[in-house]
Every structure is written in C-alpha cells, then in structure tokens.
C-alpha cells in the first residue's frame, strides 16, 4: 500500500523572464493554498494526502499544471476555486473533475 492515498505535484517551475511557465501563471501560490487547505481539512499525513512542489512537468501550455498520483490524473487549475473543486471532488470523494482534466 502507498504511504499516501493521494500524492499531488504542482509544477512550480520558473523559466527565464519572458518565457511562459506554470510559476508565471500562479502555480506557486496555488500549491501553497492547496497545502494549507489540505492541512485545514485534516487530510494531511500518512494514509491521506501529500501536496508537493515539482520542477517542470513539461505541460507549460496547459499551466498551471498539477498531477494526482497514484491516479495519474493531470489537471489545470487557474484559481483557488479550481483547487477547492479538485480537493472536494477528487481527493475527498474520488470523482475526477473532468472540466479541469488535461
């Protein structure tokens, strides 16, 4: 069995100025928000959810990008409400958020 039920990686890669990337689209702030929400909801820890930063996930055109393992589901999250929906629907209730899936 996996140590975490879900392991979520947010691309937080920062490319040189002028080059589009997830970090320039707000991914670092969204990752911090997700981490705080998971903790506030009591979903953090062994057997639960882990939120991590990742380097480039090579999906810049779809960013900000995150991936949920072990489900191997890739999402784009534009704002905090998208993150809330992914947490509520996918991480808490096991339902993939089709509108955000890439």
C-alpha beads as a LAMMPS data file, in Angstrom:
LAMMPS data file: protein, C-alpha beads

102 atoms
101 bonds

1 atom types
1 bond types

-500.0 500.0 xlo xhi
-500.0 500.0 ylo yhi
-500.0 500.0 zlo zhi

Masses

1 110.0

Atoms # bond

1 1 1 0.000 0.000 0.000
2 1 1 1.158 3.533 -0.770
3 1 1 2.257 5.764 2.113
4 1 1 -0.185 8.449 0.920
5 1 1 -3.634 7.842 -0.552
6 1 1 -3.002 10.743 -2.951
7 1 1 0.239 12.495 -3.782
8 1 1 -0.283 15.779 -5.634
9 1 1 2.513 17.523 -7.515
10 1 1 2.172 21.150 -8.635
11 1 1 4.540 22.309 -11.353
12 1 1 6.320 25.300 -9.832
13 1 1 8.996 25.631 -12.487
14 1 1 10.204 29.168 -13.178
15 1 1 11.544 29.791 -16.673
16 1 1 13.595 32.848 -17.616
17 1 1 11.712 36.153 -17.789
18 1 1 9.562 36.379 -20.884
19 1 1 9.098 32.601 -21.203
20 1 1 5.694 31.234 -20.248
21 1 1 5.644 28.734 -17.399
22 1 1 3.440 27.464 -14.596
23 1 1 5.127 29.677 -11.985
24 1 1 4.399 32.796 -14.024
25 1 1 0.740 31.733 -14.054
26 1 1 0.469 31.473 -10.277
27 1 1 1.259 27.828 -9.561
28 1 1 3.413 28.548 -6.501
29 1 1 0.562 30.409 -4.813
30 1 1 -1.921 27.666 -5.766
31 1 1 0.391 24.965 -4.369
32 1 1 0.704 26.848 -1.077
33 1 1 -3.062 27.317 -0.966
34 1 1 -3.676 23.594 -1.632
35 1 1 -1.187 22.584 1.063
36 1 1 -2.860 24.879 3.594
37 1 1 -6.372 23.677 2.665
38 1 1 -5.397 20.011 2.970
39 1 1 -3.997 20.689 6.445
40 1 1 -7.059 22.717 7.489
41 1 1 -9.368 19.921 6.347
42 1 1 -7.430 17.299 8.319
43 1 1 -6.407 15.491 5.132
44 1 1 -2.638 15.795 5.617
45 1 1 -0.426 12.858 6.588
46 1 1 0.162 9.152 6.267
47 1 1 -2.670 7.388 4.504
48 1 1 -4.102 10.713 3.407
49 1 1 -2.873 13.463 1.044
50 1 1 0.545 14.981 0.369
51 1 1 0.930 18.240 -1.604
52 1 1 4.351 18.870 -3.179
53 1 1 6.113 21.279 -5.500
54 1 1 7.613 19.807 -8.641
55 1 1 10.043 21.046 -11.212
56 1 1 8.960 21.258 -14.826
57 1 1 6.257 18.737 -15.706
58 1 1 6.620 19.671 -19.405
59 1 1 2.995 20.802 -19.850
60 1 1 3.598 24.570 -19.854
61 1 1 0.882 25.316 -22.408
62 1 1 -1.735 23.850 -20.054
63 1 1 -0.477 25.544 -16.878
64 1 1 -0.732 25.917 -14.042
65 1 1 -0.500 22.127 -14.008
66 1 1 -0.802 19.548 -11.252
67 1 1 -0.903 15.772 -11.270
68 1 1 -2.577 13.451 -8.766
69 1 1 -0.935 10.101 -8.081
70 1 1 -1.466 7.189 -7.937
71 1 1 -4.485 8.045 -10.104
72 1 1 -2.280 9.590 -12.827
73 1 1 -4.801 12.383 -13.414
74 1 1 -3.462 15.669 -14.782
75 1 1 -5.269 18.938 -14.119
76 1 1 -5.003 22.593 -14.933
77 1 1 -6.011 24.864 -12.064
78 1 1 -6.429 28.550 -12.826
79 1 1 -7.519 29.808 -9.412
80 1 1 -8.283 28.804 -5.826
81 1 1 -11.827 27.733 -6.684
82 1 1 -10.386 25.169 -9.123
83 1 1 -8.095 23.873 -6.377
84 1 1 -11.057 23.683 -3.986
85 1 1 -13.020 21.677 -6.539
86 1 1 -10.134 19.224 -7.089
87 1 1 -9.781 18.766 -3.329
88 1 1 -13.503 18.314 -2.760
89 1 1 -14.342 16.165 -5.742
90 1 1 -11.202 14.150 -6.453
91 1 1 -9.238 13.963 -3.221
92 1 1 -12.186 13.690 -0.850
93 1 1 -14.824 11.961 -2.972
94 1 1 -12.878 10.078 -5.650
95 1 1 -14.560 11.827 -8.590
96 1 1 -12.349 13.164 -11.387
97 1 1 -13.052 16.809 -12.247
98 1 1 -13.500 16.387 -15.992
99 1 1 -13.671 20.111 -16.776
100 1 1 -10.154 20.644 -15.372
101 1 1 -8.595 17.400 -16.622
102 1 1 -5.899 17.654 -19.305

Bonds

1 1 1 2
2 1 2 3
3 1 3 4
4 1 4 5
5 1 5 6
6 1 6 7
7 1 7 8
8 1 8 9
9 1 9 10
10 1 10 11
11 1 11 12
12 1 12 13
13 1 13 14
14 1 14 15
15 1 15 16
16 1 16 17
17 1 17 18
18 1 18 19
19 1 19 20
20 1 20 21
21 1 21 22
22 1 22 23
23 1 23 24
24 1 24 25
25 1 25 26
26 1 26 27
27 1 27 28
28 1 28 29
29 1 29 30
30 1 30 31
31 1 31 32
32 1 32 33
33 1 33 34
34 1 34 35
35 1 35 36
36 1 36 37
37 1 37 38
38 1 38 39
39 1 39 40
40 1 40 41
41 1 41 42
42 1 42 43
43 1 43 44
44 1 44 45
45 1 45 46
46 1 46 47
47 1 47 48
48 1 48 49
49 1 49 50
50 1 50 51
51 1 51 52
52 1 52 53
53 1 53 54
54 1 54 55
55 1 55 56
56 1 56 57
57 1 57 58
58 1 58 59
59 1 59 60
60 1 60 61
61 1 61 62
62 1 62 63
63 1 63 64
64 1 64 65
65 1 65 66
66 1 66 67
67 1 67 68
68 1 68 69
69 1 69 70
70 1 70 71
71 1 71 72
72 1 72 73
73 1 73 74
74 1 74 75
75 1 75 76
76 1 76 77
77 1 77 78
78 1 78 79
79 1 79 80
80 1 80 81
81 1 81 82
82 1 82 83
83 1 83 84
84 1 84 85
85 1 85 86
86 1 86 87
87 1 87 88
88 1 88 89
89 1 89 90
90 1 90 91
91 1 91 92
92 1 92 93
93 1 93 94
94 1 94 95
95 1 95 96
96 1 96 97
97 1 97 98
98 1 98 99
99 1 99 100
100 1 100 101
101 1 101 102
